[in-house]
């Protein structure tokens, strides 16, 4: 009985000790730094910063030593409150508050590791001793040293820049904005270093909030857009870019690379950074951010005074972007009769994050404007701003493509469709038959990308564009009325139908029919049904054992379609519609089985006879034709 009572007492004592250890002492504190850039040195909370809780206590071998017990983050008010399991009486606690948050970390003077500061009281490092599990140890502190405060001010300023961008990014954007490292430089200027992907800041500029945001924008640009590696000195109006140019740019071979084109790209790089700093600041109370060394002020970009304004001037680029977001009540802004735009931050960043995020093609204002129009954003509002600064008032898409197709509208005007270097589909057309041409316009949505296209005409004269997307599916888009507006892009067939190449023919009754080689190398087709706008289901053409590499379709004199293709054995095959609607002949070799080809096309003679042209595997050009319309074939001949 005595033994049982003793064991019970021991168990109770153990549980009580466990409860005490679980309760533990509370480590708390509210931490501020003094913003030396604001008149009166206003205390600011050290928000969302990393804090390490250290203790001098018995460790695994019961030897007393210093170690980290917990790592936490302050809240937006700069506060922490953490319960630490009680160890024993006499444990000494200390804190390290790091210049580190989700946006950045700042290195100490020797540029090694991350700067931290210990709470100070009466000029000494503050440590507190725990005597009981109920102790509340308060490390609250306001750092007044300009040097220490400078570290925390950098991280606090860049945190606002990060949050501004994160709130504007479109869903689905996957390129990540990492934590940026901030290091110290002995050079004359602060800068973003693309080689190390860090910021290098002059210590004297620790409280220049606008300047810090300017440099941070370069880092953000490199992460989620496209950054021009142009070393320069710039004043807002007259850049000196005759120095070193780093990185690769796809337009570097342009004869004006070091002149007009390069200046336009430099103007975007620095102008966007000027805009960014002001755009972040306008989201906060006036006076939250001060210090504009290294960047242009809101006053500078609200009314740029540069001679000969153009997209090659930093402050003009910044002014255009600023007028898309600012209001007359914003710091540095005024009421301008031409500026009817405001709060377009999301629109600006959608383009910055998407269309200007092209590897090897450095952005400039013209490309931004092109994307603005293509997205269907207010063209008049932007044009009014551009005209006010005497900048390109109606930018056009650059006529640079990698694949095109043409067709004639119902009224005789030719229209050209092409896949641009960015993968989007564009079109341009004659304004009158045989006359001048329109500017290029995006066809469809900015999110549509293509790698192959062709055009056909419906029986009522409406053009219809078919293309294979970068996802290998087939899409189409058509004029709603002949020569008029265009429909939205639609998938043709099922989402499980994938294609490598295709061709479009027109049946005798005017219905279009699409033939394509699937990613399994078999030939499929589907066609318009009499119901307006509807299409049949996808069907296999011929046998499952027929494999093809490329194909072309022609129309016989009597309206029957005939498909020609090069098999995976390099021979030419064909099959055709039988007179009974909807049935097809069996597959046949075209003439001799010894004729080999790697590319082919089909045309119709004046008398209706089809003629096939092809490049042989010996690289010679050959042709073969029907002897009579719809009849037997002549046989291969050199062209």
C-alpha positions in Angstrom: 0.0 0.0 0.0 2.8 2.4 1.0 4.5 1.6 -2.3 1.4 2.4 -4.3 0.9 5.7 -2.5 4.6 6.6 -3.2 4.2 5.8 -6.9 1.0 7.8 -7.1 2.7 10.8 -5.4 5.6 10.6 -7.9 3.2 10.5 -10.8 1.3 13.5 -9.6 4.5 15.4 -9.0 5.7 14.5 -12.5 2.5 15.7 -14.1 2.6 19.0 -12.1 6.2 19.5 -13.3 5.1 18.7 -16.9 2.3 21.3 -16.6 4.7 23.8 -15.3 7.2 23.1 -18.1 4.5 23.4 -20.7 3.2 26.7 -19.3 6.6 28.3 -19.3 7.6 31.9 -19.3 6.3 34.5 -21.9 8.8 36.3 -24.1 7.2 39.5 -25.4 8.1 42.9 -26.9 7.2 45.7 -29.2 10.0 46.9 -31.4 10.4 50.2 -33.3 13.0 52.0 -35.2 13.3 55.8 -35.7 12.8 56.9 -39.3 15.6 59.4 -39.7 14.2 60.6 -43.0 11.1 62.0 -41.5 11.2 65.3 -39.6 11.1 64.5 -35.9 12.5 61.0 -36.3 9.1 59.2 -36.2 9.1 55.7 -34.6 8.0 53.0 -37.0 7.2 49.4 -36.1 9.6 46.7 -37.2 6.9 44.8 -38.9 6.9 41.1 -39.9 10.6 40.9 -39.1 12.4 37.7 -38.0 13.2 37.4 -34.3 15.4 34.8 -32.7 14.8 34.0 -29.1 18.1 32.9 -27.4 18.6 31.5 -23.9 21.5 30.7 -21.6 20.4 27.4 -20.2 21.3 23.8 -19.5 21.4 21.9 -22.9 21.5 18.2 -23.7 24.6 17.5 -21.6 23.3 19.8 -18.8 26.1 22.2 -19.6 24.9 25.8 -19.6 25.3 27.5 -22.9 23.6 29.9 -25.3 21.3 28.5 -28.0 18.2 29.4 -30.1 14.9 28.4 -28.5 12.5 29.8 -31.1 12.3 31.8 -34.3 9.2 34.0 -34.8 8.1 37.0 -36.7 6.8 40.3 -35.4 3.3 41.3 -36.4 2.3 44.5 -38.3 2.7 46.5 -35.0 6.2 45.1 -34.4 5.0 42.8 -31.5 5.8 39.3 -30.4 4.5 37.2 -27.6 5.8 33.7 -27.3 5.5 31.0 -24.6 8.7 29.2 -23.9 8.6 25.9 -22.0 10.1 26.4 -18.5 13.5 24.8 -18.1 14.7 25.9 -14.6 15.3 28.9 -12.5 18.0 31.3 -13.6 17.7 30.9 -17.4 18.8 34.1 -19.1 17.1 35.2 -22.3 18.2 37.5 -25.1 16.8 38.4 -28.5 18.1 39.1 -32.0 15.9 41.2 -34.2 16.9 40.6 -37.8 16.7 43.0 -40.7 14.8 40.3 -42.6 11.2 39.9 -43.7 9.4 38.2 -46.7 10.6 40.9 -49.1 14.3 41.2 -48.2 17.2 40.7 -45.9 19.9 43.3 -45.3 23.6 42.3 -44.8 25.7 43.9 -42.0 28.6 46.2 -42.8 30.9 43.4 -43.8 28.3 42.0 -46.3 28.3 38.6 -44.6 25.1 37.1 -43.3 22.0 39.1 -42.1 22.2 42.1 -39.9 20.6 41.8 -36.4 20.2 44.1 -33.4 19.8 43.2 -29.8 17.2 45.1 -27.7 18.9 47.9 -25.8 18.2 49.4 -22.4 20.2 52.2 -20.8 22.7 51.9 -23.6 23.4 48.2 -23.0 22.2 44.9 -24.6 19.0 43.8 -22.8 19.0 40.3 -21.2 16.4 39.1 -18.8 16.4 36.2 -16.3 13.5 33.8 -15.7 12.8 32.9 -12.1 9.4 31.3 -12.5 7.2 29.7 -15.2 4.8 32.6 -14.8 7.4 35.2 -15.7 6.6 37.7 -18.5 9.9 39.0 -19.9 9.4 42.2 -21.9 12.1 43.2 -24.4 10.3 46.2 -25.9 12.7 48.6 -27.5 12.9 51.5 -29.9 16.2 51.7 -31.8 17.4 55.3 -32.2 20.8 54.7 -33.7 20.7 56.0 -37.3 22.8 53.1 -38.5 20.7 50.4 -36.9 17.4 52.1 -37.9 18.7 52.3 -41.5 18.8 48.5 -41.8 15.2 48.2 -40.6 14.0 51.0 -42.8 15.3 49.3 -45.9 13.4 46.1 -45.2 10.2 48.0 -44.2 10.3 50.1 -47.4 10.9 47.1 -49.6 8.1 45.2 -47.8 5.6 47.7 -49.1 7.0 47.4 -52.6 6.6 43.6 -52.5 3.1 43.8 -51.1 2.1 46.3 -53.9 3.2 43.9 -56.6 1.8 40.8 -54.9 -1.7 42.4 -54.7 -1.7 43.2 -58.5 -0.4 40.0 -60.0 -2.9 38.0 -62.1 -4.0 34.6 -60.9 -2.0 31.9 -62.5 1.3 33.8 -62.8 3.9 31.3 -61.5 7.2 33.2 -61.7 8.2 33.8 -58.1 9.4 37.0 -56.4 12.1 35.8 -54.1 13.5 37.5 -51.0 16.1 40.0 -52.3 19.4 40.4 -50.6 20.6 44.0 -49.8 24.3 44.6 -49.7 26.4 47.7 -49.3 28.5 49.4 -52.0 31.3 51.8 -52.0 30.5 53.0 -55.5 28.9 56.4 -56.2 25.4 55.0 -56.8 23.0 52.4 -55.5 22.0 49.8 -58.1 20.4 46.4 -58.8 23.1 43.9 -59.7 21.6 41.4 -62.2 24.7 39.2 -62.0 24.1 38.4 -58.3 20.4 39.2 -58.3 20.9 41.5 -55.3 20.6 45.2 -54.5 23.8 47.2 -53.7 23.0 50.3 -51.7 25.0 53.2 -50.5 24.6 53.3 -46.7 23.9 57.0 -46.7 20.8 56.3 -48.8 19.2 54.0 -46.2 16.3 56.4 -45.6 15.8 57.4 -49.2 12.5 55.5 -49.5 11.7 56.4 -53.1 15.2 55.6 -54.2 15.1 52.2 -52.5 11.8 51.4 -54.2 13.3 52.5 -57.5 16.1 50.0 -57.2 13.7 47.3 -55.9 11.6 47.7 -59.0 14.6 46.6 -61.1 14.8 43.4 -59.0 11.1 42.8 -59.5 11.4 43.4 -63.2 14.1 40.8 -63.5 12.0 38.3 -61.5 8.6 38.6 -63.3 9.1 40.7 -66.4 12.1 41.3 -68.7 15.0 43.5 -67.5 17.4 45.4 -69.7 21.0 45.0 -68.5 22.0 48.6 -69.4 24.6 50.2 -67.1 24.1 53.9 -67.1 23.9 57.3 -65.4 20.5 58.9 -65.7 18.9 62.1 -64.7 15.3 61.6 -66.0 15.9 63.4 -69.3 19.4 62.8 -70.6 20.7 59.3 -70.1 24.4 58.4 -70.5 24.3 54.9 -71.9 27.5 55.0 -73.8 29.0 52.7 -71.2 28.8 49.0 -70.7 25.8 47.0 -71.9 25.3 43.6 -70.4 23.1 40.6 -71.2 21.5 39.6 -74.5 18.9 41.5 -76.5 17.2 40.0 -79.6 17.3 43.4 -81.3 21.0 44.0 -80.7 21.8 43.8 -84.4 19.6 46.8 -85.2 21.9 49.6 -86.6 20.4 52.0 -84.0 21.1 49.7 -81.1 23.3 52.1 -79.2 21.1 55.1 -80.2 17.3 55.3 -80.5 16.4 51.7 -79.8 18.7 51.4 -76.8 17.5 54.7 -75.4 13.9 53.6 -75.6 14.7 50.4 -73.7 16.7 52.3 -71.1 13.9 54.8 -70.8 11.5 52.0 -70.0 13.8 50.4 -67.5 14.4 53.6 -65.5 11.0 55.2 -66.2 9.1 52.2 -64.9 11.2 52.3 -61.8 10.4 56.0 -61.3 6.7 55.2 -61.8 6.9 52.2 -59.4 8.2 54.2 -56.5 5.5 56.8 -56.8 2.8 54.1 -57.4 3.7 52.3 -54.2 3.8 55.5 -52.2 0.3 56.7 -53.4 -1.2 53.6 -51.7 -0.2 54.9 -48.3 -0.7 58.1 -46.2 1.2 61.1 -47.4 4.5 61.3 -45.6 4.9 57.5 -45.2 7.7 57.6 -47.7 10.4 60.3 -48.1 13.7 60.7 -49.8 14.0 60.6 -53.6 17.7 60.5 -54.2 18.3 58.2 -57.2 14.9 58.5 -58.7 12.4 61.1 -60.1 9.7 62.6 -57.9 6.0 62.6 -58.6 6.3 66.2 -59.5 9.0 65.3 -62.1 6.9 62.7 -63.8 3.6 64.6 -63.5 5.0 67.4 -65.6 8.2 66.3 -67.3 10.3 69.2 -68.5 12.6 67.3 -70.9 13.2 68.7 -74.3 11.9 66.8 -77.3 9.7 64.3 -75.4 9.6 60.8 -76.8 9.6 57.2 -75.6 13.4 57.5 -75.4 13.1 59.8 -72.3 12.9 58.2 -68.8 10.5 60.8 -67.3 8.2 60.7 -70.3 7.8 56.9 -69.9 7.2 57.4 -66.2 4.7 60.1 -66.9 2.6 58.0 -69.2 2.4 55.2 -66.7 1.8 57.6 -63.8 -1.1 59.2 -65.6 -2.8 55.7 -65.9 -2.9 55.3 -62.1 -2.8 58.7 -60.4 -5.6 61.0 -59.2 -5.4 64.8 -58.8 -5.4 64.3 -55.0 -2.2 62.2 -55.0 1.0 63.7 -53.8 2.7 65.6 -56.7 -0.3 65.2 -59.0 -2.5 67.9 -60.6 -5.7 67.9 -62.6 -4.9 67.5 -66.3 -7.5 67.9 -68.9 -6.1 65.1 -71.1 -5.8 62.6 -68.2 -9.1 60.8 -67.7 -7.5 57.6 -66.4 -6.8 56.5 -62.8 -6.3 53.4 -60.7 -5.2 51.3 -63.7 -2.4 49.6 -61.6 -3.7 46.1 -62.3 -3.9 46.7 -66.0 -0.3 48.1 -66.0 1.0 45.1 -64.1 -0.9 42.6 -66.1 1.1 43.7 -69.2 4.3 44.1 -67.2 3.9 40.5 -65.9 2.8 38.9 -69.2 3.4 40.5 -72.6 6.7 42.2 -71.4 7.9 39.0 -69.9 9.6 37.8 -73.0 13.1 36.3 -72.7 15.7 38.2 -74.8 13.4 41.0 -75.8 13.9 44.1 -73.7 10.7 46.2 -73.1 10.0 49.7 -74.3 6.9 51.9 -74.2 5.8 51.0 -77.7 5.5 47.3 -76.8 3.6 48.2 -73.7 1.1 50.3 -75.7 0.7 47.4 -78.2 -0.3 45.1 -75.4 -2.7 47.7 -73.9 -4.6 47.9 -77.2 -4.5 44.1 -77.8 -6.1 43.5 -74.4 -9.0 45.8 -75.2 -8.1 48.3 -72.6 -9.3 51.9 -73.1 -7.4 53.1 -76.3 -8.7 56.6 -76.2 -7.6 57.3 -72.7 -4.1 56.0 -73.4 -3.9 57.9 -76.7 -4.9 61.2 -75.1 -2.0 60.8 -72.6 0.5 59.8 -75.4 -0.5 62.8 -77.5 -0.1 65.2 -74.5 3.6 64.1 -74.2 4.1 64.1 -78.0 4.8 60.3 -78.0 3.7 57.7 -80.5 0.0 58.3 -80.5 -1.1 55.1 -82.4 1.5 52.4 -81.9 1.1 49.4 -84.1 2.1 45.8 -83.7 5.5 45.1 -85.3 5.0 43.2 -88.5 7.4 40.4 -87.5 6.1 36.8 -87.8 7.1 33.2 -88.2 4.2 31.8 -90.2 1.4 33.3 -92.3 -1.6 32.6 -94.4 -3.6 34.9 -96.7 -7.2 35.0 -98.1 -9.4 37.3 -100.0 -12.4 38.9 -98.4 -15.9 38.9 -100.0 -15.2 42.4 -101.4 -11.8 41.5 -102.9 -9.6 42.9 -100.2 -6.7 40.6 -99.2 -6.2 39.9 -95.6 -3.0 38.5 -94.1 -2.9 36.4 -90.9 0.3 35.6 -89.2 1.8 34.2 -86.0 4.0 36.8 -84.4 7.4 36.2 -82.8 5.5 36.2 -79.5 3.2 33.3 -80.6 0.1 35.4 -80.8 -2.0 35.6 -84.0 -2.2 39.0 -85.8 -3.9 40.2 -89.0 -3.7 43.1 -91.3 -5.9 43.9 -94.4 -6.2 46.1 -97.4 -8.4 49.1 -96.7 -9.7 48.9 -100.2 -9.1 46.3 -103.0 -5.5 46.7 -104.1 -5.1 49.7 -101.8 -3.3 50.7 -98.6 -3.0 48.4 -95.6 -4.3 48.6 -92.1 -2.0 48.4 -89.1 -1.6 44.9 -87.6 -4.2 43.9 -85.0 -4.3 41.0 -82.5 -6.8 38.3 -83.5 -8.5 36.8 -80.5 -7.4 36.9 -76.9 -4.0 37.9 -75.6 -3.8 34.4 -73.9 -4.1 32.5 -77.2 -0.9 31.2 -78.7 -0.5 29.3 -82.0 2.2 27.4 -83.9 0.4 26.7 -87.2 -2.6 28.4 -88.9 -4.6 28.4 -92.1 -7.5 30.4 -93.4 -10.7 29.4 -95.4 -13.8 31.2 -96.6 -17.3 30.1 -95.8 -20.0 29.9 -98.4 -21.4 33.3 -97.3 -18.0 35.0 -97.7 -17.0 35.0 -94.0 -13.3 34.2 -93.4 -12.5 31.6 -90.8 -9.1 31.0 -89.2 -8.0 27.6 -87.9 -4.9 27.2 -85.8 -3.0 24.6 -83.8 -2.3 26.0 -80.3 0.8 25.5 -78.4 -1.2 22.9 -76.5 -1.5 20.9 -79.8 -5.3 21.4 -79.9 -7.2 22.9 -82.9 -9.0 26.2 -82.5 -11.0 28.4 -84.8 -12.2 32.0 -85.1 -14.5 33.5 -87.8 -15.9 36.7 -89.1 -19.4 37.2 -87.6 -20.4 39.0 -90.9 -18.5 38.9 -94.2 -15.6 41.4 -93.8 -16.8 42.4 -90.3 -16.0 41.7 -86.6 -14.5 38.5 -85.4 -16.0 35.9 -83.0 -14.2 34.7 -79.9 -11.7 31.8 -80.2 -13.3 28.4 -79.8 -11.9 24.9 -79.5 -12.7 22.6 -82.5 -13.7 19.2 -81.5 -12.8 17.6 -78.1 -10.1 18.6 -75.7 -8.6 15.2 -76.2 -8.0 15.8 -79.9 -4.4 16.7 -80.6 -2.9 17.7 -84.0 0.5 18.1 -85.6 -0.5 19.6 -88.9 -3.8 20.2 -90.8 -5.5 21.4 -94.0 -8.9 22.8 -94.7 -11.2 22.1 -97.7 -14.6 23.3 -98.8 -17.3 20.8 -99.8 -19.5 21.2 -102.9 -22.3 22.6 -100.7 -20.0 25.2 -99.1 -19.4 23.4 -95.8 -15.8 23.6 -94.5 -14.0 20.4 -93.6 -10.8 20.1 -91.6 -8.3 17.3 -92.1 -5.5 16.8 -89.6 -2.7 14.5 -88.6 -3.0 13.6 -84.9 -0.1 13.3 -82.6 -0.5 9.5 -83.1 0.2 10.1 -86.9 -3.3 9.0 -88.0 -5.5 11.2 -90.2 -8.7 12.6 -88.8 -11.4 14.9 -90.1 -14.5 16.8 -89.0 -16.8 19.1 -90.9 -19.5 21.7 -90.6 -23.0 20.3 -90.4 -26.0 22.1 -92.0 -26.9 23.6 -88.7 -25.2 27.1 -88.7 -22.0 27.1 -86.8 -22.1 23.4 -85.7 -19.4 20.8 -86.4 -19.5 17.1 -86.5 -17.6 14.9 -84.1 -14.0 13.9 -85.0 -13.7 10.8 -87.2 -10.8 8.7 -88.4 -10.1 9.0 -92.1 -9.2 5.6 -93.6 -7.7 2.7 -91.6 -6.1 2.8 -88.2 -3.0 1.4 -89.9 -2.6 4.5 -92.2 0.0 6.9 -90.8 1.0 10.3 -92.3 3.6 13.0 -91.9 2.0 15.8 -93.9 -1.1 16.3 -96.0 -3.0 18.6 -98.4 -6.6 18.7 -99.6 -8.0 19.7 -103.0 -11.4 19.9 -104.6 -12.3 18.0 -107.8 -14.2 19.7 -110.6 -17.5 18.0 -109.4 -16.9 19.3 -105.8 -15.6 16.1 -104.3 -12.7 16.6 -101.8 -9.5 14.6 -102.3 -6.9 14.2 -99.6 -3.2 13.7 -100.5 -0.6 12.8 -97.9 2.9 11.6 -97.4 3.0 8.4 -95.3 5.6 7.6 -92.7 7.2 5.5 -95.5 7.6 8.8 -97.6 5.3 7.6 -100.3 2.4 9.7 -101.5 -1.2 8.4 -100.9 -4.6 9.7 -101.6 -8.2 9.0 -101.0 -11.4 10.9 -102.1 -15.0 11.4 -101.5 -17.2 9.0 -103.4 -20.2 10.5 -105.3 -22.4 9.3 -102.4 -22.2 12.1 -99.8 -20.2 11.2 -96.7 -18.4 8.1 -98.0 -14.7 7.9 -98.8 -12.7 5.7 -101.1 -10.1 3.3 -99.8 -6.6 4.5 -99.5 -4.4 4.3 -102.7 -0.8 5.0 -103.7 -0.5 7.9 -106.1 1.1 6.5 -109.2 4.3 4.5 -108.6 5.3 3.2 -105.2 8.8 4.3 -106.0 7.9 8.0 -105.8 9.1 9.4 -102.5 8.4 12.9 -101.1 8.9 15.1 -98.0 6.6 18.0 -98.8 3.5 18.4 -101.1 0.8 20.8 -102.2 -2.2 20.5 -104.5 -3.9 22.9 -106.9 -6.7 22.9 -109.4 -6.2 23.6 -113.1 -8.6 25.9 -115.1 -10.4 22.8 -116.5 -10.9 21.3 -113.0 -8.1 18.8 -113.1 -6.1 18.4 -109.8 -2.3 18.7 -109.9 0.0 17.7 -107.1 3.4 19.3 -106.6 6.0 17.8 -104.3 9.6 17.9 -103.2 11.2 14.5 -103.4 13.5 13.0 -100.9 16.2 13.8 -103.5 15.2 17.5 -103.1 14.0 17.8 -106.7 10.5 19.2 -107.5 8.1 16.9 -109.2 4.4 17.1 -110.3 1.7 14.7 -111.2 -1.8 15.5 -112.6 -5.2 14.1 -113.5 -5.4 13.4 -117.2 -9.1 14.3 -117.1 -11.0 16.0 -114.3 -11.5 13.4 -111.5 -9.8 10.7 -113.7 -6.6 8.7 -113.8 -3.2 10.2 -113.0 -0.4 10.9 -115.5 2.5 9.8 -113.4 5.5 11.6 -111.9 7.4 14.2 -113.9 10.2 16.6 -113.1 9.0 20.2 -112.8 
